[in-house]
Amino acid sequence: MKTEAKTKHDVVSQFRCAGILAAARKVFADKGFSAATVDEIADAAGLAKGTLYLYFPSKRDIYLAAFREGVEELAAASRDAMAAAPNMREKLRAYVGTRLRYVEEHRDFYKIYHAEFGNLTHPASVSNWFAGIYREQLELLAGLLGQAVESGEVRAIPIEPMASAIYGVVKEMMLRRILGSSVVPVEQDVEALCEIVWNGIGER
């Protein structure tokens, strides 16, 4: 099946959208959603405000697009890293490590993810989309744990509660890095969490 070639206009539009969203994440992270202005985002992106409005009709639309892009990028990176790892232990390390490294590399995104999303009123379509991303991440972890139980790598455990627990702990570790509470290298945090999980559920 052939894919349609991108036109010069498509390429320029993609480039500009990416620039706007990158600039927006920095402005939102610095000032918060309410205090940030479209003028500041346009200045940070190096565009006239009128040009920015050709791509996004409102500040809220810019925010949601920046949020979606970051969430989808993180979910895809987590999924790909786990798929490339050879066994349960390495898949768990890949999941944890990918998410902690993402925080280190995209602090501006994670600040708006943590601080602002719950404060906005979103249509059901956005809430459903976010819930779908969340469920996908839990299913990744639950699938990993289920395979590990079947193969005898770990003992029989309540899979869904354990998947939720791992997800929650990793999210908390991400937040600690944003707040500066964790200053150790990412790999040290990865190993610490994976050893705790493994010692708790590993087959003896």
C-alpha positions as CSV (number, residue, x, y, z in Angstrom):
1,M,0.0,0.0,0.0
2,K,1.5,3.3,-1.1
3,T,1.6,6.3,1.3
4,E,1.0,9.7,-0.1
5,A,4.1,11.9,-0.5
6,K,4.1,14.9,1.8
7,T,4.0,18.2,0.1
8,K,6.2,21.2,0.9
9,H,3.2,22.7,2.7
10,D,2.8,19.6,4.8
11,V,6.4,19.6,5.8
12,V,6.4,23.3,6.7
13,S,3.1,22.8,8.7
14,Q,4.6,19.9,10.6
15,F,7.8,21.8,11.4
16,R,5.8,24.8,12.6
17,C,3.5,22.8,14.7
18,A,6.4,21.0,16.4
19,G,8.1,24.4,17.1
20,I,4.9,25.8,18.5
21,L,4.3,22.9,20.8
22,A,7.9,22.8,22.0
23,A,7.8,26.5,22.8
24,A,4.4,26.1,24.5
25,R,5.6,23.3,26.8
26,K,8.4,25.6,28.0
27,V,6.0,28.6,28.6
28,F,3.4,26.5,30.3
29,A,6.0,24.8,32.5
30,D,7.4,28.1,33.5
31,K,4.1,30.1,34.1
32,G,1.3,27.5,34.3
33,F,-1.7,27.4,32.1
34,S,-3.6,30.4,33.5
35,A,-0.7,32.9,33.5
36,A,0.8,31.9,30.1
37,T,-0.3,34.0,27.1
38,V,-0.5,33.2,23.4
39,D,1.8,36.2,22.8
40,E,4.5,34.6,25.0
41,I,4.1,31.2,23.2
42,A,4.3,33.0,19.8
43,D,7.5,34.9,20.9
44,A,9.1,31.7,22.1
45,A,8.3,29.9,18.8
46,G,9.6,32.9,16.8
47,L,6.2,33.4,15.1
48,A,3.7,36.2,14.8
49,K,0.6,35.6,16.9
50,G,-1.5,35.7,13.8
51,T,0.6,32.9,12.3
52,L,0.2,30.8,15.4
53,Y,-3.5,31.1,15.2
54,L,-3.4,29.5,11.8
55,Y,-2.4,26.3,13.5
56,F,-4.2,26.5,16.9
57,P,-7.3,28.5,17.5
58,S,-6.8,29.1,21.2
59,K,-4.4,28.7,24.1
60,R,-6.4,25.8,25.4
61,D,-6.0,24.0,22.0
62,I,-2.2,24.6,22.1
63,Y,-2.1,23.2,25.7
64,L,-4.1,20.1,24.8
65,A,-2.0,19.4,21.7
66,A,1.3,19.8,23.6
67,F,-0.1,17.5,26.3
68,R,-1.3,14.8,23.9
69,E,2.0,14.9,21.9
70,G,4.0,14.3,25.1
71,V,1.8,11.6,26.5
72,E,1.7,9.7,23.2
73,E,5.4,10.0,22.8
74,L,6.1,8.7,26.3
75,A,3.6,5.8,25.8
76,A,5.1,4.8,22.5
77,A,8.7,5.0,23.9
78,S,7.7,2.8,26.8
79,R,6.0,0.3,24.5
80,D,8.9,0.1,22.1
81,A,11.5,-0.3,24.8
82,M,9.6,-3.2,26.4
83,A,9.1,-4.9,23.0
84,A,12.8,-4.8,22.4
85,A,13.8,-6.3,25.7
86,P,14.4,-10.1,25.9
87,N,12.8,-11.2,29.2
88,M,10.7,-10.1,32.1
89,R,13.4,-8.5,34.1
90,E,14.8,-6.6,31.2
91,K,11.3,-5.5,30.1
92,L,10.6,-4.1,33.5
93,R,13.9,-2.3,33.5
94,A,13.1,-0.9,30.1
95,Y,9.7,0.4,31.2
96,V,11.0,2.1,34.3
97,G,14.2,3.4,32.7
98,T,12.4,4.8,29.7
99,R,10.0,6.8,31.8
100,L,12.6,8.2,34.2
101,R,14.9,9.2,31.3
102,Y,11.9,10.9,29.6
103,V,11.5,13.1,32.7
104,E,15.1,14.0,32.6
105,E,15.0,14.9,29.0
106,H,11.5,16.5,28.9
107,R,11.1,18.3,32.3
108,D,9.0,21.0,30.7
109,F,6.4,18.5,29.5
110,Y,6.2,16.6,32.8
111,K,5.7,19.8,34.7
112,I,2.5,20.6,32.8
113,Y,1.5,16.9,32.9
114,H,1.7,16.8,36.7
115,A,0.6,20.4,37.6
116,E,-2.0,21.5,35.1
117,F,-4.0,18.6,33.5
118,G,-6.3,18.0,36.4
119,N,-7.0,21.7,36.8
120,L,-8.6,22.1,33.4
121,T,-12.1,21.2,32.3
122,H,-11.9,18.9,29.4
123,P,-14.5,17.5,27.1
124,A,-15.4,13.8,27.4
125,S,-13.4,13.0,24.3
126,V,-10.1,14.2,25.9
127,S,-10.9,12.4,29.2
128,N,-11.6,9.2,27.3
129,W,-8.5,9.5,25.3
130,F,-6.3,10.0,28.4
131,A,-8.1,7.1,30.1
132,G,-7.3,5.0,27.1
133,I,-3.6,5.8,27.3
134,Y,-3.6,5.0,31.0
135,R,-5.3,1.6,30.3
136,E,-2.8,0.9,27.6
137,Q,0.1,1.3,30.0
138,L,-1.6,-0.9,32.6
139,E,-2.2,-3.5,30.0
140,L,1.5,-3.5,29.0
141,L,2.5,-4.1,32.6
142,A,-0.3,-6.7,33.2
143,G,0.6,-8.5,30.0
144,L,4.3,-8.6,31.1
145,L,3.4,-9.9,34.6
146,G,1.0,-12.5,33.1
147,Q,3.6,-13.9,30.8
148,A,6.1,-14.0,33.7
149,V,3.6,-16.0,35.8
150,E,3.0,-18.4,32.9
151,S,6.7,-19.0,32.3
152,G,7.4,-19.5,36.0
153,E,9.6,-16.4,36.3
154,V,7.4,-15.1,39.0
155,R,5.0,-16.7,41.4
156,A,1.2,-16.5,41.1
157,I,0.2,-12.9,42.0
158,P,-2.9,-10.7,41.6
159,I,-1.8,-9.3,38.2
160,E,-3.9,-6.2,37.8
161,P,-3.3,-4.7,41.3
162,M,0.5,-5.4,40.9
163,A,0.5,-3.7,37.5
164,S,-1.3,-0.6,39.1
165,A,1.2,-0.6,41.9
166,I,4.2,-0.6,39.6
167,Y,2.7,2.1,37.4
168,G,2.0,4.3,40.5
169,V,5.5,3.9,42.0
170,V,7.1,4.8,38.7
171,K,4.9,7.9,38.4
172,E,6.0,8.9,41.9
173,M,9.6,8.4,41.0
174,M,9.1,10.6,37.9
175,L,7.6,13.3,40.1
176,R,10.5,13.1,42.6
177,R,12.9,13.8,39.8
178,I,11.0,16.8,38.7
179,L,10.9,18.2,42.2
180,G,14.6,17.5,42.7
181,S,14.0,15.0,45.5
182,S,16.0,12.3,43.6
183,V,19.5,13.2,42.6
184,V,20.9,9.7,42.0
185,P,21.5,8.5,38.4
186,V,18.5,7.1,36.6
187,E,20.0,3.6,36.4
188,Q,20.3,3.6,40.2
189,D,16.6,4.3,40.6
190,V,15.8,1.7,37.9
191,E,17.8,-1.0,39.6
192,A,16.4,-0.2,43.1
193,L,12.8,-0.4,42.0
194,C,13.3,-3.5,39.8
195,E,15.0,-5.3,42.7
196,I,12.2,-4.5,45.1
197,V,9.6,-5.7,42.6
198,W,11.6,-8.8,41.7
199,N,12.3,-9.7,45.3
200,G,8.6,-9.4,46.1
201,I,7.2,-11.4,43.2
202,G,10.1,-13.5,41.9
203,E,9.8,-17.3,42.1
204,R,11.7,-18.7,45.0
